[in-house]
């Protein structure tokens, strides 16, 4: 055996190329074997010298006119040169010589796909699959799955992988791909049955356990999904995607401590990812452990400094702790990236309102309603701020704007009533309150929460009492 097979191979191809040059020049002793032509063609194709490859294959076919493999080689080159119809003619000739080579059907498929004739490509493979068995059938099924994907017949893509797994239940490629297509097509029940059958035969197939978990997760059977993932990690304790999915399942079940444990395992096993740190932060957030939540949100932010949402989430942890200035700093960083993002401006307005900086608060709430004029939250925050700042006349005007922009949401009648009563326009305020009560009496609770001292007004108490008698609200 040669000590340097690469060098030997290089010398052999050099010799073949020299022979080919002699053949073209008509020199004696320049005979080339069929497999020699195949190596010359392969050499030129690897260097993307397709015209030279075509020249070589023409010489080869002249010398070996009944070589199906050389005809397939020519078709392959013609496809690379985008001469698809010529390639199909050559493939027809090759099929009369040998119809047992799967490359024949794969090349036909490539040509039809290039001609944007996906259905013909699928027909070629569907017919061929019936005549092959074993690995060759599997190769054609994988090719057919790609064809169905190409013309967006996604249900049949799933069917191909399901069939592959009946032939070869341990096919890693098919197991990886069917997991995606099960989720994409929503055929989770079928996915469950497929993988249960595989597990009965091969109980230590961790990919089948993982896919079973993913299928259960797809129909929100999170406890069963977690059980399946646990089998997967028992077989392969470094199966990071199983831990990742378990973390998600525990979050869905609101089992945040367990989710943290799984997600920390992911962080140990794989490279640092912002999405994992963010998910851990989310869990601590839900557990009201705001310093820890903030720690992980910051880790996520360091990995993806362009994600303004991380600054917002950090700010929310400060807001939950009443650290308004710290929250403002983070929100301003987020708003610097997306200045018109309503949730950032809403939070900034809330922070400034807590600091009794009414002017700044109104400014930010104003940005919110400008971007989302039909959303009630921004308007309510703006009107609460005006009420807090005793801007009653402006409040009356903006209550009308809010009512108009939100297609007549009754809550804004209650706001307007509050402002009218606050400026001494009692009669108008009571009439407006009555209109609001007729529209939605249950909103009276929110009305009182705005300013509990409103119950010192006898007329307000009387009209509420009237509606209680009518049992229009509890």
N, C-alpha and C positions, 0 to 999 in steps of 0.2 A: 504493500500500500504506500502511496506517495506521502512523503512527509509534508508536502505543501500542495494539497489538492486544488487550491484556488489558482496557484501558479500553473499547475498542469492543465486546468480547464482553460485558462487564458491562452496557453500555448496551443491547445487544440483548436480553439476558435480562430486563432490567428492563422493556423494552417488551413482551416476550412475556408476562411475568407480569401486566402491566397489561391486555393484550388478554384474557388468561384470566379476569381478574376481570370485565371487561366482558361476556365470553361468559356467565359464570355469572349475571350480573345482567340478562341479556337485552338488552343494549344493542346498537344497530346497529353495523355496520362492525367486528365483533369476530371475523372469520373467521381461523382459524389453520391454517397448512399442517401436513401430517403430520409433517414433520421438526421443526416448531415444538413440537408436542406432545412429541416425543421429547426435545427440549432441556429443556422444562419438567419432565418426569418425571425426567430425569437430575439437574437442579438440586435437586429435592426429595430424591431418593435420596442425593445427596452430603451433604445436611444431615441425613440419617436421619429426614426428615419423611415417613414412609411412608404415612400416611393421606392427606396432601395429594397425594402422588404417585399413590395409588390413585384419588383423585378426578379428577386430571388425565387419567389413562389411561382412565377410564370415559367422560369427555367425548370423548376422542380416538377411542375405539372406536365411540361413537355416531355420530361424524361420518365415520369411515372404517372401516366394519364389515368390510371385506375386507383389512384391514392385518394381515399376519402379524407384522410387527415390533412393532406396538402390543400384540398379544396376547402376544407373548413378554415384552414389558415388564411387562404385567399379571401374568404368571406369576412373573416375577422378584420383583415387589413382594410377591405373596402368599407366596412362599417366605420372604422377609424377615420377613413377619408370622406365619410358622409355620402358614400355612393350606395345607398340602401337598396334600391331596386336591383342593381347589379349583384349585390350581395345575396339577395333572395334568390336570384336565378342560379347562382353558384351553389347555394344550399340545396336547391331542388335537385341539381345534378349529384351532389354529394349523397343525398338521401337514397338515390337509386343504387348507389354503391354500398352504403352501410347506414342502416337506420337504427343502429344499436348504440350510437354514441350520443350521450345526453347533451354534449356541447352543440350538436346540430340544432336541437330545439331551443337551447339557451340563446344561440346566435340569431335564430329566427325571431325569437322574442325581442332581442335587442333591436333588430332592424324594424320590426313593427312598432315598437315603442318610439323609436326615433322618428318614424313616420306619423306619430300621433294616432296610431291605430291600436289602441289598448285592447279592444275586444278581440281582435284577431290574435294578438299576443297571448291573451288568456286562452283562446280556443286551441292554439298550438300546444300549450302546456297541458291543458285539461285532457287532450287526446293522448299526449305522450305519457302522462302519469299512469294511464290505464295499462300501458304495455311494459312498465318497469317495476322492479321490486327493490327492496333493501335500500342501500345508501343512495343509489341512483334516483329512486323514487323520492327520497327525502330531499335530495338536491333540487329536483324539479318542483317539489312543493314549496320550498323556500323561495324559489324563483317566482312561482305563481303568486305567493303572498305579496311579493314586491310589486308585481303587476297590478293586483287588486288594489294595493295601496296607491299606486300611481294614478289609477282612475277612480279613486275614492269609493271603492266598494268595500267599506271597512268591515261589514259583517262577514264577508267571504275571507278577509284577511284572518279574522278570528278562526273561521272554520278550517283554514289551512293549518294553523298552528295546533288546533285541536286534533286534526288528523295525524299530523307529525307525531304528536305525543301518544297517540294510540299505537304507532309503529315503533317509536323510540321514546319511552317514557322518561328516560334520563337525559334527553337532549338539552344541554344547558342553554344553547341559543334559543330553542323554542320556548323553554321555561321562562327565560328572561323576557322574551318578546310577548308571550301570551299574557304575562302579568300586566303589561301596558295596555294591550288590546282588550282585556277583560274590563279594565276600568274605563277605557275610552268608549267601548260599545255598551257598557252597562250590563253586560251578560254575566253578572256575578254569580247567579244561581248555577249556571252551567259551569262556570269556573270552579265553583265549590265541588261539584260532582266530578269534574275531570281530575282535580288534584286529590280528592279523596280516593279515587281509583288508583292513582299512582302511588299514594302512601300505603295503600293495602299491599301493593306489590313490593314497594321499596320504602320501608318505614324510616330509613335514615337519609332520605333525600331532603336536605335542608331547603333547597329552592322550592320544592313542592309544598313544604310546610309554610314557607314564607308566602307563596302565592295563595295558599288557602287562607292565610290570615288577611291578606290584602283583599280577597274576594269577600270575606266576612265583613271587613271594614267598609267595603263598598256599599253594603246594605245595612250599615250601622249596627251590626252585631259585634260591638266592641269587645265584650268579654270573651266571646269565642275567638275573635281575632287575636287577642292577647294570649290565649291558650296556645294557638297555633304558632305564634311568634316565639313563645317560650320553648316549644319543641325545636324550632329552627336554631335558636341560640344554644340549646342544650347539645345539639349536634355540632354546631360551629360557634364557639363562644366569642368569636371576633366578627360575627355577622352584623356589621354596623347598621345596615338598612333595616334589619329586624328590630333593633333597639330604637331606631328613629321612628319607625311606624308604631311601635309600642308606646313611645312617648306621646305621639299624636293621639292614639286611642285613649290613653289615660287622661289627656287633656279634655277630650270629648266627654269622658265620664266624670270630669271635674275632680279627678284624683291627682291633684297637683304635686303632692310629695312624691308619689310613685313616678309621675311624668318626669320630674326633675332627675330622679335616679337614673331613668333610662336615657335621658338626653345627655347627662353627664358622661354616661358610658360611651355615647356616640362621640362626644368631644375627646375622650381618651383614645378612641380607636381610629379616628379619621383626622384629616387636617382641619384646622380651625375654620368654622363657617359662621358667618354673621347670622344666618337663619336659625342655627341651633342655639347660639347665645341669646338671640331675641326670644326664642321659645322658652328658654329657661327663665329669662327675665319676666316673661308673661306669667309664668307659673308663680314666681315669687310675688308678682303684682297681685295676683288673685288671692294669695295667702296673706296679703297686706303687709308683707315684709318689704317695705319700700326701699331701704338701703341696699338689700341684696338684688332686688329687681333693677335698681339703678346701676349697680355694679355690672350686671350682665348686659344691660342695654348699652352701657358705655363700651364694653368689650365688642359688642356687635358694631357699634358706631366706628370703632377704631379700624375694623376690617372693611367697613363700607362707609367712608366719610361723606359720601354724596347722598346718603339716604336721610332725607330730612325727617322722616317719620321717627327715627331713633331719637332725635333731639326732642321731638314732641312727646314721645313716651317717657323720656327722662324728665321732662317738664311736668308731666302728669304725676310722677312720683313725688316731686317737690310740692305740687299743688295739694296732693293728698295729705302732706305733712304740714301744710300751711306756710311753706317757705316761698312766699310769693316772688321775692326778688330773684331768687335762684331759678325759679320757674321761668320768669321773664327772660333771663339771660339765655336759657335753652330755646325758648320759643322764638326769640329774635334771631337766633342762629338758624332755626328751621325756616322762619319767614324770609330770611335773606336769600334762601334758595327758591322758595315759592311764596312770593309776597302776597298773592291773592288767595291762598289756600284758606277756605272758610274756617276749618277747625282750628288752625293756628291763630287766626285773628280772634275767633270766639274765645279761645283760652286766654289770649293776651288781654282782651277786654275784661274777662272775669278776674284776672290777676290785678289789673289796675283798679277795678271796682273794689276789690278787697282792701287795696291800699288807699281807698277813698280818693283816687285820682280820677274824678268823674269825666273830665275833658278827654283824657287819653282813652278811657274805657269807651266812651261814646264814639270816638274816632275809629276804634277797632271794630266795634259792633256795626258801625256804619259800613265798613268794608264787607262785612259778612252779608248784610242784607242787599248790598249792591250786587254781589256775585250770585247769591241765592235768594232772590226776592220772594219766591213762593214757599220757602222753608220757614216754619213758624218759630223755631228755636232762636234764630238770630234776632227776629223782631221782638220776641219776648225779653231777651236779654237786654236789648237796647231800651225797651220801655221800662224795665225794672231799674235800669241805670238812671234814666230820666226821673223816675219816681224818687229814687234815692237822692238825686241831686236837686230835687224840688223844681225841676223844669216842667211845671205842670202845663203851661200853655203849649210848649213844644210837644209835650206828651199827647195832648188832645189831637194835634195835627198828625203826629206820627202814628197814632192808633188808627186814624182813618186810612193812612197810607197802607199800614199793615193789613187792615181788613180788606182793602181793595186788592192788594197784591196777592193775598193768599186765597182769593176767591171766596171771601166772606166767612173766614173762620170765626166762630162765635167768641172765642177767647178774647179777641181784641175789642169786643163790645164791653167786656168787663174791665179791661184796661182803661178804655175811654171813660167809662162811668167813674172809675177811681180818680182819674185826672180831673174830670168835671166837678166832682164833689170836693176835691182838694182845693180848687180855686173858688169855691163858694157857689158854683152853678148847680145847686142842689137839685132843683126841679129837673133840669136836663139830665143830670147824672142818674136820678131815680128812673126816669123814662128809659134811658139807655140800659140801665141795669135790668129793667123789666124785659126789654127786648132780648137781652142776653139770656135771661132765665127762660124765656119762651123758646129760644133756640137750643139751649143745652143747660138745664138746671143744675146738673152735676158739677159744672164749672164754678159754682159759688164757693166751693172750698178753696180753689186757687185764688179767687177774688179776695177772700178774707185773709189768706196767707200773705198777700201783697202788703197789707196794712191792717193788722188785727184791730187797731183802734177805730177802724171804720164802723165797728159795731156800737160805737158811742152815738152814732147818728140814729135817732129814733125811726126815721123814715126807712132807713136801710133795714133795721131790725124788723119793722112791720112788713115790708114786702117779702123778706125771707120767710117770715112766719106764715104769710098767705100761701106761699108755694109749698111749705111743709104740710099745711092743712090739705092741700090738693094732692099730697103724696107724690109730687113729681120728682123728688129726690129723697134719698135716705140720709 
